[in-house]
Amino acid sequence: MTKVSEFVKDDLINSLAGVRACLLATAATISEDQRFTPFLGDWSVMELLAHIAGWDATNLQAVRDIQAGTMPKFYSQYDTDWQTYNATLVERYRKTDFSEQLELVKNTHKELLQYLEELQEQEFERDHGLRNGRSKVTIARLLESEIEDEQTHCMDLEDFRERIQRNAS
């Protein structure tokens, strides 16, 4: 069992790091004058990065909550596509300077990854009896959701970059 859990831990951490590297690298290719242009609803690159930083902090607290056997607080704030919660995160974590925004996103991610590295392998899939509807709430499932979200947002950024390039031609 430990071997399987160790694989899950390493796989999740490596996937988190990989998708974040993709997201940040793609964001850095967006020209300075386009970083404040809405492209994802009313979000610009800056709001997207604030969203990502906010979920790092949210997920760090959620991991701690799960370990303590309590339901992560953000679950009680669900509405359609987390719109209200995401708006709160964007407002709280948005910076006006791109370098500061990048630094914040790197730091929040670093904190999350450092905490995850310190966890025992079996903690990632441990069942603490927490349920969201019929779904089991585990650290692994929480992180899988983050990976999926960031993969989607990396593709969103790539699509935006391509639109900019097409329009410039």
N, C-alpha and C positions, 0 to 999 in steps of 0.2 A: 504493500500500500504506500509506503514512504516513497518508493521509486516513482510511482505514478504521480503522487502529489508533488514531488520534486520537479518532475517534468512540467506539471501544470504551473508551478510557481515560476520556474525559469521561462517557460513559454509565454506566460502572461506578462512578466516584466520585460522580456525582450520585445514582445509585440507592442507594449505601451511605448517603449523607447523608440522603436522603429517607426511607428505611425506618427509619433510626435516629431521625429526628425523630418519626415516627409512633409508634415504640415508646416513646420517652421521654415524649411527650405523653400517650399512653394510660396509661402507668405512673403519671404524676402525677395522673391522675383517680381512681385507686384510693384510697379513704379510708385515713387513717393506721392505723386499727385493723384494716384488711383486708390491709395490705402484708406481714404476717407469716403470713397464712393460706395453707396449701398449696392450690393450685388446679391445678397441673400435675404430676401424680404427687405427690411430696413437696416440690415446689418452691413457694415463695411468690414474690411479686414480687421480694423481696430476692435470693433464690437465682437467679431468672431474670436479674436484672441482673448478678449476679456471673458467671454463665455467659457473658453477652454480653461483659463486660470481659475475661474470660479468653480468649475466642476472638479478641478484638482483638489481645491480646498474642501469642497463638499465631500468628495470621495475619501479623502484622508479622514475626515470626521466620521464618515459612514463606516469605514473599516474599523475604527475604534469602537463605534457603537455596536457593530456586529460582534466584535470580540467580547464586549461586555454583555452580550445577550439582549441588547435592546434594538428595536427597529430604528434604522436611520431616520432622522427627523425629516429629511427632505421628502420622504414618501407621502407624508401628510399634506404636501403642498402641490400634489399633482393636479394639473388641468391639461387641456388639449396640448399635446406635444411639449409640456412643461413651459408654456409660454410665459406665465407670470413669474415663475421661479427663474427662468433664464433671463428675463428682463431685470430682475433684481440683481442677479449675478453680474450682468453686463454693466449696470449702473455702479455697482460696488467696485468692480475690478478694471474698469476702463481708464486708460491713461490717454493723455493728449499727444504724447511723444512716442513714435514708433519704437525707438530704442528702449525706452522705459517699459513699453508694453511687452516687447520681446523678453526683456530681462525678467519681468514679473512672471511670464509664462514659463520661462526656464526655471525660475526659482520654485514656483509652486509645484512643478513637475518633479524637480529634484527632491523636494521634501516628501512627496508621495512615494517616489521610488525608494528613497532611503528607508522610509518606514516599512515598506513592503519587503525590502531585502532582509530586514531584521526579523521578520516573522518566521515561525516554524513552517515547514512545508505543508504539514497537515492542516494548518489554519485556513488555507485558501478554500478548501472544500468542506470544512467542518460545518455540520448542521447544528446551529444554536437554537433550533426550533422556531426560527423567524419565518413568517410567510407573508407574502404580498398576494392576496387572493389565494390561489392554489400553488403559486410559485415559491420555491424555497429561496430564501435570501441568504446568499453566501458571498464571501469576499470575491471568489472567482467569478461568479455571475455579475457582480457589480463591475468588476474590471473588464469583463467581456463586453458589457454595454458601453463602457468608455471607449474601448478600442473600436467598436463598430461606429460610434458617433464620430470619433476623430477620423476614421477612414472616410466616412461620408463627407466630412468637412474638408479633408484634403482634396477629394475629388471636386467639391464645390469650388475650392480655390483654383484648382487646375482648369476647370471650365471657365472661370472668370478670367484667368490669365489668357486663355485661348480666345475668348471674346474680345479682350482688349487688343490682342495681336491682330485679329481679323479686322477689327474696326480701324486699326492704324494703317492697314494695307490699302 
